[in-house]
Amino acid sequence: MTGAYGTTARTLLFVPATRPDRFAKAAASGADAVILDLEDGVAPQDKTRARAAATAHVSVHRALVRVNGIGTPWHEGDLSALAGAAGLAGVVLPKTESAEHVAAVAAVLGPRVPVFALLESARGVRDADLVAQAPGVARLLFGDLDFCLDTGIPRGDGQALLFARSKVVLAARAAGLPGPVDGVEPEIDDAAVTLAAARRAAALGFTGKLCVHPRQVDPVHTAFAPSDGELAWARRVLDVAEGTGGAAVRVDGEMVDTPRLELARRIVARAGERPAGGGS
């Protein structure tokens, strides 16, 4: 993966920070990034122990850490413990609702620690534009489970979440951020469910998905990769466009101009190939 850790990740795998025995396994799972979780995956009585384990790990190894949210009894302690950790690649800030939330984290951890803003409420999604533009934000994440809880929207109704998901995507793009990350799929035993959920997210403009189990990594990677048909089309376009200087060309009965040519380059790049034809 290119870019700073986690910023272009397709898969961001949560690991409860109470399970340090799983940290290395998560790193070896094939996930693009690992998130040590101090929030939802940790019971209140285990918060201090989890914090110590996460801090020890990121003192040596690179990872993201999801801290407890602003206003909780553990938030300030989480930030203080993590400050200065050599391997801290960024913090996932749950329940982010404003640029002020981001600024409060940066005031403790400093401007060099990226903030992955997790939008999980009506306020957070409403003000996604402001959050995305806040200094220090590296990427937006959409927490659909908590968002549904906050708004009363049934999670199974994907249509009802179209507006919220699209707003997060547009906010990220307008702010010049990488594509956002979609929320977790609770079903961990059925790869087809994970694959379908990730494909829906990809179709809306998300470029990654939060994962709660290593089994979800491969289906998500598949969802965010170009299909064989897409890749074949892109290669044909670039072959035909080579040497034209970017002029419109005809491919398979379709007139391919600048936007479609750029799409072909991006598809090839997503597949890990070096774009050729019609550009550098």
N, C-alpha and C positions, 0 to 999 in steps of 0.2 A: 504494500500500500504506500502511496505517496502522501506528502503532507505531514503535519504534526500528528502525534499519536491520537487516534480516535476521530480526527476531523474528517477523514474520508472513509472511515470504517463502515463496512456493510453490516457487520455483526458486532454488537457490544454485549458481552456476556456477563451477567450478574453472578457474583459469588458472595454468599453471606460471609461477612468478615469474622463470624464466629467459627468458621471452618478453614483455618489456615492450611489444613491438610489438603484442601482442594485448590489452593492458589496455583500451584505448579501445574496441576492437571488442567485447570482452566486455560492457562497460558499455552499449553500444548494441545488444546482442543481444535485448533484451526481458526478460532475466532480472531477477528482483526484487532479487537481490543477487549480488555477485561476491566470490569467495574467491581471493586470491592465495596460491598453494600453495608452501610452502617444504619440504614433507615428501615424500610419495611421488612427486610429479611432478618431483622434482629429484634428479639424481645426486649422490653424495657430493662429487665434485670441483667441483661447481657451486654448492654450498650458499652459500658466501660471496658470490658474484656475485648469486645470487638474492635473498639477504637485502638487499643494497644496493639492488637494483632495487625490491623491495617497499617498503622504507623510504622511498625517494625518492618513490614514487607516493603512499603514504598520508600523506606530509607535506603533500600538496596536495589529493589526491582521496580521496573516501570509499570504503572497501572493508573487507572482513574479510580476515584473514590466518591461514592455517593454519600454525602454527609446528611445529617438530620436537618430538617427544615428550619428556617428562621422562625424564632418564637418558641421552639421546643426547648426543653431543659438541657439538651445535649449539643445544640448547634455551636455555641461559642467554644465549648471544650473540644469539639471535633476540629474546628479551624485552628485553634491554638496548638493542638497536638500535631497537626499536619504541616504547619508552617515550617518552611525550610527543608522539608523532606526531599532528598535528591531525586527520587524516582517518581514523585508525584507529577503525573502527566496532565492532570486537570481534576477539577471537582465537578461532580454532577450535583446541581442545586435543585432539590425537589421543591415543588410548589412555587416556582418562580412566578412572580406576578408583576414585577416592575423593574425598571432600570436601577432603582434604589436598592433593591435586593442584591443585584449583581455588584453594585458599588460597595455594599457592606462587606461582601466576601473579599473583594479585591483589596479593601482597606486592611484586612488581616493578612491575606496570603501574598499580596503584592500583585503588580500588573503582569508579571510573567507567568502566572498560573492561570491557564485557560478555564473559563467557566462554561460548562455544558448546561444550558438552561432548560430544565424540564418543566414544560407547561402542562399543568394538570387541573386547571380550574377555569371557570368562565372568565374570571378577570385576567388570568394569564394568557388565554387565547385571545381575548378582546384586545389586549395591549401587546400582542406578539411583535408588532412593528417596533414599539419602543424598546422592548427587551432585546430584540435582534440588533438594534443599533447601539446598545450600551457597550462602552469600552470594556474589553475583556471577554466578551461572549465569543466562543469559538464555534458553537453549533447549537441549534435548537433541537429539543427532543419533545415528542408528544406523548404524554401519559394518558392514554385513553381510558384506562380503568378508573382512575381517580376523577378524570373529567366527567365520565358518565355518572359516577357517584355524586359529584357536585351539581350536575345539571339535571339529574333524573332521567337521562336518556338511556334506554336499554342498550347494553353493549352489543347485543347481537344484531342491532339494526344499523348496518353499515351505511345505509343511505343517510341516516340522521347525523352521522359524523362527517359527511362530505364537506360541509361548510367549515367546520373546525379544522379538519386536516388541510384543506386547501388554503385556509388563512395562514396556517403555520408555514406551508410551503412558500407562499407568496412573500411572507415576511422575511424568510431566510434569503430568498433570491433578491429581493429589493435591497437588503442590507449587505449583499455581496458575500454572504456566508455559504459554506458548502450545503448541499441538500440536507434536509433535516432527517431525523431518525424517528421511525414509528414506534409505537408502544409494544409491549410484550404480548405474545400469544400464550395464554395460560395452558392450552393443550400441549403436553410434551410427548405424548405417546404416538400421536398420529402425524407423521411427516407431511401428509397431504394437506392437513389443516394449516400447518405452518407455512407451507409453500403457497397455498392460496391466499393467505393473509398477507404474506410478503409481496406477492404479485399485485394485489390490490393497492398496497402502499406504493409500490414502484410506479404503477400506472398513474398515481396522483402526483408524482414528483418527489417522493421520499427516496433517499439513496442509502438508507440503512434501517436496521430494525434491532430493537432491544431483545435479548434472548435470556431465558431463565434456565436453560439446560443445554449441554453440549450437543444433544441430539438435534437441536434446532439450527445449528450452524450450517450444515450442508444444504438443507432446503432453502434457507434464506440466501445463501450465496448463489444457488441456482436461480432463484427468483430475480435477483438483481443483475444477473448476467444476460447478455443478449441471447435470444433464441437462435437456433441454427438458421432459420429463415431470415431473421433480421441481419445476422452476420453475413450471410451469402449475398443479400441485397446490397449491403454496405460495400462489400468487396467489389461487386459489379459496378456500382456507382463510381467508386474511386478508380477502378481500372479504366472506365470509359472517360472519366474526367481528367485523367492524367495528361498533362501537356496542353490543356485548354486554357490554363491561366485563370480558372474559376468561372468560365463562361457556362451558361446553362447547357445541359446535355439531355438527350433522350435515353432513358433506360427502361426496358420492359414496358414500353408504351407510355411511360410517365415522363413529363418534363421536370427535370431536376435542376433547380436553381440554387442560389446561395444558401438559403436556410436548410434545404434538404441535403445539400452537399456537406454542410457542417454537421448535420445529424449523422450522416454516414461516417464522418471522421470520429465523432463521439462514440458511436457504436463500436467501431474497431478499437478505439482506445479502451473502452470498458472491457473488451475481450482480452486486453493485454497485448494487443498487436500495435505496431508502429504505423500510424496513419500515413498513407502515401497518396499520390494522385490528387491533383487540384489544389495543392497547398503544401506548406512545409511541415 
